[in-house]
């Protein structure tokens, strides 16, 4: 019998082979329409909340003063379906499944009063592939190019800015034997970008042109809620101290990367106590399920700012068993197997209050306008 990781790898190969041509044709359609529009892509692992983030981001943009937002037909169907599930039924979107064909969706943002002398408007496009997380996690498993057609790496490397969604619950204790941590995945991706940057000949600088916003999702949960004001430290705890330092020392240009703590659902304020409470119920209970906690530690100064020193051991919940016992969250799978994610639902649909969901996009737009990046065209 095949293991779940064998099945995932096979599905990723099928997804890659059957979807390349479709992706490439869509990308040609988008880029042919407007060569000057900034493109922003999305990267996220399984369970990081890509679909929820994208739906709630569009919802928030509709209320944003100073900008008008529209979606192409595919994106409109995508976002309306997801918002119906979230806001009407209180359900989170189901994990994205591997299919024979995937789509590039586009949100178009137009700034009000931005008409130029040639009757063009200042526009920004948010382009994203509704692909399962495992395809982002291991894009190198399948051939990256067939007959000049694009794959997920072509898509990401052709974006002027990228929003990275990092799942704080994706920690060592939750990974299977064949799962990669964030350090491994991000390092592989950065090296791929660097290789393409060198081959393009656009710059002699080995550092990357893309602007990158690293967003720790689920920041409404304990203990991340208490650390939301220290997004840089929280991101370092999630991606690992080594990868965090590599961004500033080797890969990213100064000012081309930023850190954010985000939540697509947010918390609600209790009318009686005034306390801000989680708006998510897990299984039959309420509140955050037991997982390893990211422990605040002594702060030190690094080459790219202040950061937590790495800790030797996690701050385990009070239910931690005896030292010789093998600790695992309630309902976890057998040792060395990823725990089954707890069923989750929204407690108060009318109290959904996202935070820091537009801020990463604002930062990317402002940064790209000040210093536009030079990006290799898709398919090169």
C-alpha positions as CSV (number, residue, x, y, z in Angstrom):
1,X,0.0,0.0,0.0
2,X,1.3,3.4,-0.9
3,X,2.0,5.9,1.8
4,X,0.2,9.3,1.9
5,X,3.5,11.0,0.9
6,X,3.7,8.7,-2.2
7,X,0.2,9.7,-3.1
8,X,0.9,13.4,-2.6
9,X,4.0,13.1,-4.8
10,X,2.2,11.3,-7.5
11,X,-0.7,13.9,-7.4
12,X,1.8,16.7,-7.6
13,X,3.3,15.2,-10.7
14,X,-0.1,14.8,-12.4
15,X,-1.0,18.4,-11.4
16,X,2.2,19.7,-12.8
17,X,2.1,17.9,-16.1
18,X,-1.5,18.5,-17.0
19,X,-1.7,22.1,-15.9
20,X,1.5,23.7,-17.4
21,X,0.0,24.4,-20.8
22,X,-3.1,25.9,-19.3
23,X,-1.1,28.1,-16.9
24,X,1.2,29.3,-19.7
25,X,-1.7,30.3,-21.9
26,X,-3.4,32.2,-19.1
27,X,-0.1,34.0,-18.2
28,X,0.3,35.0,-21.9
29,X,-3.2,36.5,-21.8
30,X,-2.6,38.4,-18.6
31,X,0.9,39.8,-19.6
32,X,-0.2,40.7,-23.1
33,X,-2.9,43.0,-21.6
34,X,-0.6,45.2,-19.7
35,X,3.1,45.0,-19.5
36,X,3.5,47.9,-17.0
37,X,1.2,46.5,-14.3
38,X,2.9,45.2,-11.2
39,X,2.2,41.6,-10.5
40,X,2.0,40.2,-6.9
41,X,2.0,36.4,-6.3
42,X,1.1,34.2,-3.4
43,X,3.1,31.3,-1.9
44,X,1.8,29.1,0.9
45,X,2.1,25.6,2.3
46,X,-0.7,23.2,3.1
47,X,-2.9,24.5,5.9
48,X,-1.4,28.0,5.8
49,X,-4.8,29.5,4.9
50,X,-4.2,30.7,1.3
51,X,-7.8,30.4,0.2
52,X,-9.2,32.0,3.4
53,X,-6.6,34.8,3.1
54,X,-7.4,35.5,-0.6
55,X,-11.1,35.6,0.0
56,X,-11.0,37.9,3.0
57,X,-8.4,40.1,1.3
58,X,-10.8,40.8,-1.5
59,X,-13.6,41.4,1.0
60,X,-11.4,44.0,2.7
61,X,-10.4,45.6,-0.5
62,X,-14.0,46.3,-1.4
63,X,-14.2,48.5,1.6
64,X,-10.9,50.2,1.1
65,X,-11.1,54.0,0.4
66,X,-9.0,55.3,-2.4
67,X,-8.9,52.1,-4.4
68,X,-11.3,50.3,-6.7
69,X,-11.0,46.5,-7.0
70,X,-12.3,44.1,-9.6
71,X,-11.8,40.5,-10.4
72,X,-11.7,38.5,-13.6
73,X,-14.5,36.0,-14.1
74,X,-12.7,33.0,-12.7
75,X,-11.5,35.0,-9.6
76,X,-15.0,36.4,-9.1
77,X,-16.5,32.9,-9.0
78,X,-13.7,31.8,-6.6
79,X,-14.0,34.7,-4.2
80,X,-17.8,34.7,-4.0
81,X,-18.0,31.0,-3.3
82,X,-15.4,31.2,-0.6
83,X,-17.0,34.3,1.0
84,X,-20.4,32.6,1.0
85,X,-18.9,29.7,3.0
86,X,-17.0,32.0,5.4
87,X,-19.5,34.8,6.1
88,X,-22.8,33.0,5.6
89,X,-22.1,29.5,6.9
90,X,-19.2,30.1,9.2
91,X,-17.2,27.4,7.5
92,X,-13.5,27.5,6.4
93,X,-12.7,26.6,2.8
94,X,-11.9,22.9,2.2
95,X,-8.2,22.2,1.3
96,X,-7.5,22.8,-2.3
97,X,-7.5,19.5,-4.2
98,X,-5.2,18.4,-7.0
99,X,-7.0,18.7,-10.3
100,X,-6.0,18.2,-14.0
101,X,-6.3,21.9,-14.6
102,X,-5.7,25.0,-12.5
103,X,-6.4,28.6,-13.0
104,X,-4.5,31.8,-12.6
105,X,-6.9,34.2,-10.9
106,X,-6.5,38.0,-11.0
107,X,-7.6,40.8,-8.7
108,X,-7.1,44.3,-10.3
109,X,-6.6,47.3,-8.1
110,X,-7.0,50.8,-9.5
111,X,-6.1,53.9,-7.6
112,X,-8.7,56.6,-7.7
113,X,-7.7,59.9,-9.4
114,X,-4.7,58.2,-11.0
115,X,-5.5,58.9,-14.7
116,X,-2.3,59.7,-16.5
117,X,-1.7,62.0,-19.5
118,X,-2.1,59.1,-21.8
119,X,-5.5,58.1,-20.3
120,X,-4.0,55.1,-18.5
121,X,-4.6,54.4,-14.8
122,X,-2.2,53.3,-12.1
123,X,-3.1,49.6,-11.6
124,X,-1.7,46.7,-9.6
125,X,-2.7,43.1,-10.2
126,X,-2.7,40.3,-7.6
127,X,-2.3,37.1,-9.6
128,X,-2.5,33.8,-7.8
129,X,-2.7,30.1,-8.6
130,X,-5.3,28.1,-6.7
131,X,-3.0,25.2,-6.3
132,X,-2.7,22.7,-3.4
133,X,-0.1,23.5,-0.8
134,X,2.0,20.5,-1.5
135,X,2.7,21.8,-5.0
136,X,4.3,24.9,-3.5
137,X,6.1,22.8,-0.9
138,X,8.0,20.6,-3.4
139,X,7.9,22.1,-6.9
140,X,11.2,20.5,-7.7
141,X,9.7,17.0,-7.7
142,X,8.4,17.4,-11.2
143,X,10.2,18.7,-14.3
144,X,10.1,22.5,-14.3
145,X,9.7,23.1,-18.0
146,X,8.2,21.2,-20.9
147,X,8.4,22.7,-24.4
148,X,8.9,26.2,-23.0
149,X,5.6,26.0,-21.0
150,X,5.5,27.6,-17.5
151,X,5.2,25.9,-14.1
152,X,4.7,27.2,-10.6
153,X,8.3,28.4,-10.4
154,X,8.0,30.4,-13.7
155,X,4.9,32.0,-12.2
156,X,6.6,33.0,-8.9
157,X,9.8,34.2,-10.4
158,X,7.9,36.4,-12.8
159,X,6.1,38.3,-10.0
160,X,7.4,41.7,-8.9
161,X,6.3,41.0,-5.3
162,X,5.4,37.8,-3.4
163,X,3.2,37.4,-0.3
164,X,4.5,34.4,1.6
165,X,1.9,32.9,4.0
166,X,3.7,31.0,6.8
167,X,1.8,28.7,9.1
168,X,2.9,29.0,12.7
169,X,1.5,25.6,13.5
170,X,3.8,24.0,11.0
171,X,6.5,23.1,13.5
172,X,8.9,20.1,13.8
173,X,6.4,18.2,16.0
174,X,3.7,18.4,13.3
175,X,5.8,17.3,10.3
176,X,6.0,13.8,8.9
177,X,9.2,12.1,8.0
178,X,9.1,13.2,4.4
179,X,7.8,16.8,5.1
180,X,10.2,19.7,4.7
181,X,10.4,22.6,7.2
182,X,10.2,26.2,6.2
183,X,14.0,26.6,6.2
184,X,14.4,23.8,3.6
185,X,11.5,25.0,1.4
186,X,12.4,28.7,1.4
187,X,16.1,28.0,0.8
188,X,15.3,25.9,-2.2
189,X,13.0,28.6,-3.6
190,X,15.5,31.4,-3.0
191,X,18.3,29.5,-4.6
192,X,16.1,28.9,-7.7
193,X,15.2,32.6,-7.9
194,X,18.9,33.5,-7.6
195,X,19.9,31.1,-10.4
196,X,17.2,32.6,-12.7
197,X,18.3,36.1,-11.8
198,X,21.9,35.3,-12.8
199,X,20.9,33.7,-16.1
200,X,18.6,36.6,-17.0
201,X,21.6,39.0,-17.2
202,X,19.4,41.8,-16.0
203,X,21.7,42.7,-13.1
204,X,25.1,41.9,-11.8
205,X,23.8,42.0,-8.3
206,X,23.3,38.5,-6.9
207,X,20.5,39.6,-4.6
208,X,16.9,39.2,-5.7
209,X,14.8,41.8,-7.3
210,X,11.5,40.6,-5.9
211,X,9.8,42.3,-3.0
212,X,8.8,39.7,-0.4
213,X,6.2,40.1,2.4
214,X,6.5,37.2,4.9
215,X,3.2,36.9,6.7
216,X,2.6,34.7,9.7
217,X,-1.0,33.6,9.5
218,X,-3.4,32.5,12.3
219,X,-2.1,35.3,14.5
220,X,-5.5,35.4,16.3
221,X,-4.6,32.1,18.0
222,X,-2.8,31.7,21.3
223,X,0.1,32.3,21.9
224,X,0.6,34.1,18.6
225,X,-1.9,36.8,19.6
226,X,0.4,38.0,22.3
227,X,3.3,38.2,19.8
228,X,1.5,39.9,16.9
229,X,3.2,43.2,17.5
230,X,6.6,41.5,17.0
231,X,6.0,40.1,13.6
232,X,9.7,40.0,12.7
233,X,10.4,37.9,15.8
234,X,7.4,35.7,15.2
235,X,8.4,35.1,11.5
236,X,11.9,34.2,12.6
237,X,10.5,31.6,15.1
238,X,8.5,30.0,12.3
239,X,11.0,30.0,9.4
240,X,14.0,29.3,11.6
241,X,16.9,31.5,12.7
242,X,19.2,30.4,9.9
243,X,16.7,31.1,7.1
244,X,15.8,34.4,8.7
245,X,19.4,35.6,8.7
246,X,20.0,34.4,5.2
247,X,17.3,36.7,3.9
248,X,19.3,39.8,4.9
249,X,22.8,38.4,4.4
250,X,22.5,36.7,1.0
251,X,19.2,36.8,-0.8
252,X,17.1,40.0,-0.4
253,X,18.1,43.6,-1.2
254,X,17.8,46.0,1.8
255,X,14.3,47.2,2.1
256,X,12.9,44.4,-0.2
257,X,11.5,42.2,2.5
258,X,9.2,42.7,5.4
259,X,7.4,40.8,8.1
260,X,3.7,40.8,9.1
261,X,1.5,39.0,11.6
262,X,-1.9,38.5,10.0
263,X,-5.3,36.9,10.6
264,X,-8.0,36.5,8.1
265,X,-10.7,36.0,10.8
266,X,-9.4,38.0,13.8
267,X,-10.9,38.1,17.3
268,X,-14.1,39.4,18.7
269,X,-14.5,41.5,21.9
270,X,-16.6,40.1,24.7
271,X,-19.3,42.6,25.6
272,X,-19.1,41.8,29.3
273,X,-15.4,41.4,30.0
274,X,-14.0,43.5,27.2
275,X,-11.5,40.7,26.5
276,X,-10.6,39.9,22.9
277,X,-11.4,36.2,22.3
278,X,-10.7,33.7,19.5
279,X,-13.4,33.5,17.0
280,X,-12.7,29.9,16.1
281,X,-14.0,26.7,17.6
282,X,-12.0,23.4,17.2
283,X,-13.9,20.2,17.0
284,X,-16.6,20.1,19.7
285,X,-14.7,22.5,22.0
286,X,-13.4,26.0,21.8
287,X,-10.1,27.7,21.7
288,X,-6.7,26.8,20.3
289,X,-5.8,23.1,20.2
290,X,-2.7,22.0,22.0
291,X,0.4,22.6,19.9
292,X,4.0,23.6,20.5
293,X,4.2,27.2,21.6
294,X,6.6,29.8,20.3
295,X,8.2,31.0,23.5
296,X,9.2,34.7,23.8
297,X,12.9,34.8,24.6
298,X,15.7,37.3,25.1
299,X,16.0,39.8,22.3
300,X,19.3,40.4,20.5
301,X,20.3,42.6,17.6
302,X,21.1,40.9,14.3
303,X,22.2,42.3,10.9
304,X,18.6,42.8,9.9
305,X,17.2,44.0,13.2
306,X,16.1,42.6,16.5
307,X,15.3,38.9,16.8
308,X,14.7,36.2,19.4
309,X,17.5,33.9,20.3
310,X,16.7,30.3,19.4
311,X,15.5,28.2,22.4
312,X,16.7,24.8,23.2
313,X,13.2,23.4,23.9
314,X,9.7,24.6,23.2
315,X,7.4,25.9,25.9
316,X,5.0,23.0,26.1
317,X,1.4,23.3,27.4
318,X,0.6,22.6,31.0
319,X,-0.6,19.1,30.1
320,X,3.0,18.1,29.2
321,X,3.5,14.5,30.4
322,X,6.5,13.1,32.4
323,X,10.0,13.8,30.9
324,X,10.3,10.3,29.6
325,X,6.9,10.2,27.9
326,X,6.4,11.1,24.2
327,X,4.3,14.2,24.1
328,X,1.8,14.8,21.3
329,X,-1.2,17.1,20.9
330,X,-4.6,15.6,21.8
331,X,-5.9,13.6,18.9
332,X,-2.4,13.4,17.3
333,X,-1.4,10.6,15.0
334,X,1.2,8.0,15.9
335,X,4.8,9.2,16.4
336,X,6.6,10.5,13.3
337,X,3.3,11.1,11.6
338,X,1.7,14.5,11.1
339,X,-1.3,15.1,13.5
340,X,-4.7,15.3,12.1
341,X,-5.8,18.9,11.9
342,X,-8.7,19.7,14.2
343,X,-12.0,20.6,12.6
344,X,-12.6,24.3,12.9
345,X,-15.5,26.6,12.5
346,X,-16.2,30.3,13.0
347,X,-18.0,31.1,16.3
348,X,-19.5,34.5,15.5
349,X,-19.9,35.1,11.7
350,X,-20.9,38.7,12.3
351,X,-17.8,39.4,14.4
352,X,-15.2,38.5,11.7
353,X,-12.5,41.2,12.1
354,X,-9.4,40.5,9.9
355,X,-6.3,42.3,10.9
356,X,-3.1,43.1,9.0
357,X,-4.5,41.6,5.9
358,X,-4.2,44.6,3.6
359,X,-1.0,45.9,5.2
360,X,1.4,43.5,3.3
361,X,-0.2,44.5,0.0
362,X,0.1,48.2,0.9
363,X,3.8,47.7,1.7
364,X,4.5,45.8,-1.5
365,X,2.7,48.5,-3.7
366,X,4.5,51.4,-2.0
367,X,7.9,49.7,-2.2
368,X,7.5,48.7,-5.9
369,X,6.5,52.3,-6.8
370,X,9.5,53.8,-5.1
371,X,12.0,51.4,-6.7
372,X,10.4,49.2,-9.4
373,X,12.1,45.7,-9.6
374,X,13.5,44.3,-12.8
375,X,11.9,40.9,-13.3
376,X,12.6,38.2,-15.8
377,X,9.6,37.7,-18.2
378,X,7.6,34.5,-17.8
379,X,8.9,31.6,-19.8
380,X,12.5,32.9,-20.1
